[in-house]
Amino acid sequence: MTGAPGNYSFSGCTALEHIFLPKFTLSGTYSFNGCTKLLTAVFPCNGISAVAMGGNTFRGCSKLTSVDIGNVT
């Protein structure tokens, strides 16, 4: 996926364990809400000037241990 996950785009994806979105710059509200098996989220945004995440992006992701957004300048 390139671009931005919209509102509720992956909400309730209970099988999702890892996210890697190399061209990520923003996400809508509740994008990964209720992804109960999600462990890691990697957004290697190296060299971009801004990253924005909507409200409650990771709400209910009770197993989430790591969110890496790289080097935002």
C-alpha positions as CSV (number, residue, x, y, z in Angstrom):
1,M,0.0,0.0,0.0
2,T,1.2,3.5,-0.7
3,G,-0.3,6.7,0.5
4,A,-2.5,7.0,3.5
5,P,-4.7,4.4,5.2
6,G,-8.1,6.1,5.5
7,N,-10.5,6.2,8.5
8,Y,-11.1,2.6,9.8
9,S,-9.1,1.2,6.9
10,F,-7.7,-1.8,8.8
11,S,-10.1,-1.6,11.8
12,G,-10.9,-5.0,13.2
13,C,-8.3,-6.9,11.2
14,T,-7.7,-9.4,14.0
15,A,-5.2,-11.5,11.9
16,L,-2.9,-8.5,11.2
17,E,0.4,-9.0,13.1
18,H,2.9,-6.6,11.4
19,I,2.6,-3.4,9.3
20,F,5.3,-2.1,6.9
21,L,4.2,0.9,4.9
22,P,7.2,2.5,3.2
23,K,5.5,5.5,1.7
24,F,3.4,6.4,4.8
25,T,2.8,10.1,5.6
26,L,-0.5,10.1,7.4
27,S,-3.4,7.9,8.6
28,G,-7.0,8.5,9.2
29,T,-8.8,8.0,12.6
30,Y,-9.1,4.5,13.9
31,S,-7.0,3.1,11.0
32,F,-5.8,0.1,12.9
33,N,-8.4,0.1,15.7
34,G,-9.0,-3.3,17.2
35,C,-6.1,-5.1,15.5
36,T,-5.7,-7.3,18.6
37,K,-2.8,-9.3,17.2
38,L,-0.8,-6.4,15.9
39,L,2.7,-6.5,17.3
40,T,4.8,-4.0,15.3
41,A,4.2,-1.1,12.9
42,V,7.0,0.2,10.7
43,F,6.7,3.4,8.7
44,P,10.2,4.1,7.4
45,C,9.5,7.8,6.6
46,N,13.2,8.7,6.2
47,G,13.7,12.1,4.9
48,I,10.1,13.4,4.9
49,S,9.1,16.5,6.8
50,A,5.9,15.4,8.6
51,V,4.0,12.3,9.7
52,A,0.4,12.6,11.0
53,M,-1.7,9.9,12.6
54,G,-5.4,10.5,13.2
55,G,-7.0,10.0,16.6
56,N,-7.1,6.5,18.1
57,T,-5.0,5.1,15.2
58,F,-3.9,2.1,17.4
59,R,-6.8,2.0,19.8
60,G,-7.4,-1.6,21.0
61,C,-4.1,-2.9,19.7
62,S,-3.3,-4.5,23.1
63,K,-0.3,-6.5,21.9
64,L,1.4,-3.6,20.1
65,T,5.0,-3.4,21.3
66,S,6.7,-1.2,18.7
67,V,5.9,1.7,16.3
68,D,8.9,2.9,14.2
69,I,8.5,6.0,12.1
70,G,12.2,6.2,11.0
71,N,13.9,9.6,10.7
72,V,11.4,12.4,10.2
73,T,13.1,15.7,9.6
